[in-house]
Structures are given as C-alpha cells and as structure tokens.
Amino acid sequence: MFIKVFLTIIFLVVMVAVGVYSRKQASSVDGFVLGGRSVGPWLTAFAYGTSYFSAVVFVGYAGQFGWRYGLSSTWIGVGNAVIGSLLAWLVLGRRTKLMTQHIESRTMPDFFGTRFDSQGLRVAASIIAFVFLIPYTAGVYKGISTLFEMGFGIPYEYCVVIMAVLTAVYVILGGYKATAMNDFIQGIIMLFGIVAVILAVLASQGGLAEAVGRLAAIPADGAPAGAAGGGPFATWFGPDPWGLLGVVILTSLGTWGLPQMVGKFYSITDESAIRRGTVISTIFAFIVAGGCYFLGGFGRLYDPVVQGGKIAFDSIVPSMLVTLPDVLIALVVLLVLSASMSTLASLVLTSSSTMTLDLIYRDKKSLPGEVQEGSIDDEVSERVERRKVVVMRVLIVFFIVISLMIALRPPTFIAQLMGISWGALAGAFLAPFMLGLYWRGATTASVWACFAWGVGITLANMLAGNPVSPINCGAIAMVGGFPVVWLVSLLTPKMDRQRVKQIFQCYG
C-alpha cells in the first residue's frame, strides 16, 4: 500500500506542478485554448493519443468487448491505430490546421459558424458538444474509480471527487499547454504500463500459448462444454464478426468528429510537425489500444463479478489485475489514472471553451481581406480576452460538477455511456466537418440536416430502450451522415461562391 500511495502522490504533485509552470502561457484565449498554436509534434501526438484512450477503453471497452469477442477484440485496437490515428492525421491534420488558422477558428462550433456562415450552426453545435460530452466524462470517472477502489480500497465516491478536483486544478491553472505537457508524461506511463501488465497477466496464466489454449477450450455462449465448433474466443474474427465491425467503426471513425480530438490539429505548429505527429500517434495507438484489447481478450479466463444476475463488465479487467504484485497494481493505477486525467482535461477544456466562445461571447469574425466592423482598441481587446479566460475557468468547474453528479449515480455500463456520447457527437459533426474541409459544395442546410440526423437517431434509439445497441447505433449515425450531407447539399441553395473561394484560399 505504501508503494501505491507514494507513487500516486508523486504523480499527482507533478501534474499540479506542470499546471503552475504553464500558467503564464494561459493568460490569453489562444494561449488557454490552443497553447498559442505552437505545440510541437510529440506533445500533440501524445495529447491526441492520451485523450483518445482513457479508463473507458482500458476498463470498460477492453473488459466488455474482450468478453464478447475474445482475442478478436484486438482488431478494435488495430482499427483505432490505423483508422482512428493514422488516417485521421493524414486526412484531417493538414487541412484542419490550415483552414482553422485561416478563418481564425478556435473550436469546432466556431468552425461550423464561420465556414458555413451561420451563427445558428455555431450555437447549435456548442449545445450538442456540451450536452453529449457529459456522459462521456461520467464514463471516464466511473472507469478510473473502479480501478482505484480495487487498488486502494477507497470508496468509489471519494475516488471520483478527488480525481475531478485534481484535474480541474491543473487545467484551470495552465490551460491547453499544461494539458499537453501532462499528456506527454502520462503517455509515457501508459506505454510502459500496458506492456508490463500484459506480460504479467500472461505469465500468471502460464505463458501466451497456455493462455490461448485455455481460451480456445471455452465454448460459445449457450453451447454445451465440448460442443463441436466451440472455442470461438481464440479465433481470428470471434463469435460475432459483424458486431465487432460496428465497434471498430464507432471507436475508430468516431474520433474524426469529436471536438476534443480534432482540436489537437488546431494547435500544432506547422505541416512538418503534422507529418512527424502522424507517425508518433499511430505507434502510440498500436501499443496502447492494441495492448488494451489484447489483454481484455483473456477476460474469460477469470471469474466475472455478477450483479443482479448480469455480468458486471466494468469489473472484468480489475478482476484480472487484482492478483498481480503490489508494484504492478501501482503501475496499473498510474496507467489508468494517466489515461483518464488526460481525457478529462481535454473534455473539460473543450466544453468550457465551446460554451465561452460560441455561446457567451459569440463574436462574428470577418474572413481575411474583409473589413472588420466595430473594431475595438488593443487595451479593450486585452480586457475582453482576460474576461473570456476567467469565464472558461469558471465553466470548467461547472462542467466537472455536472459530470460528477452523473458519475456518482452512473446509469449504465461505461461502454453504453461512451456509445451514446460518441454516436451523437460524431454522427452530428463528422460528415459536415470533413466535407467542409474538402468539398466546396457543402451547404449550410446540409449541416443542419446532419446535426438533426446524428442527435435524432441517437436519442430515438435511447428513448425506445436501445433496440439497436448504442455501439451499432453510433456507427450507423456516423456513416449515415455522409449521404445526408451530400443529398441535402444537392437539393439546397449553394453558399456564396466568393466567400467559399476566400475560405479555400488557405490551401493554395
């Protein structure tokens, strides 16, 4: 217990110290939200990866999908690395950096408002982002607290409150730069931690070959022991390939439309940094995501916790780790704490900046070359900037309190919380954001239609009692957004040609 407490205290002190160190760079809006748009490739790549993979993945998704699909769940991690990291950086990185800097966009709702010349879109997008980031945040709290309860014996409620307070401290102090620096430290811990944990779990099962052999002897759900065709959990594509594909799409393609993920491209220094960041981010994802799901694939070798006649999926990974030596449990706690605090920091910073810049201070910007009406002098502008930063800091506390209230009474498994959040956000934002970067023909009406599609299908499925699993519903919402934007754009009035030309000049 001394080792676990000692290492955790050192970790938390370092996190807060980084916030104090970065506070001078967080006095302006650009500094607080984007790190002055001068964050290098290593910090950006690790910020992207650590925001991507949290306790939701390590505890919730690895446990639930490892149980359902066995070793084939490793494909989810591969999809996260190839689609969610490599292709996301290749397809979105450069264009996002250039266009958002060209139109002076600081948030995703701000991008929609300026790119499609609609303040209504900006407001709607900010409300969608704020509302649906809350269940995701609650899922992250629940995941880390489950591990803390196992490792320290601290009640769940105390874990949630402690983590929320500490995350708020360093984000409020240092803004995005503090978040990115801490993400780098946390990413290093995650890389070493996941490798060490996998080796330890396999060693406890007699090695890789022995563990796979025991997994292959487990029959499919509902089949008698020794039945022909048993052992699907050690096969390449598992017992349900189509269900597995839905999870791969949701968890991989979803990052392309999440405000807290896309925002990392806003802040990177230049195009050469994007190329280096692409490689770093992809390798990070292969190790962390691939390792998490590979580890979860062996969950059926351990006795699950049953609550109310149902398997508690969120307890599967903790049950795998509880027998490890204390030093390794301390490493696991730091691993999941690192992953979760980085994701929480990104979520609360995204939500507070969105509410401040896109709802409370909704300044209408001019494009390069246009005359700015009603300009104010530098002194007044500086005061307004400082006021915006103060409001963002207050809203960080507000957002954390709301998500804490949900986390203290979580309504469902972690995976379902994340499925609802990702489905609505990426279903609404992914298609119009990506097509807005590439296609001049996308119209304002098509973005409204996609917002209605993504949020509508997610809420309708939830209110109907989830006849389609939130995971598959989220995947349908994301993919379906592309034909929605395309068809509506063909049938509705085009945007002003000269304005669109000005926006796309950034790629010249």
Summary of the structure (lengths in Angstrom):
residues: 508
radius of gyration: 22.5
end to end distance: 59.1
largest distance: 79.5
contacts: 1976
relative contact order: 0.19
helix: 80%
strand: 1%
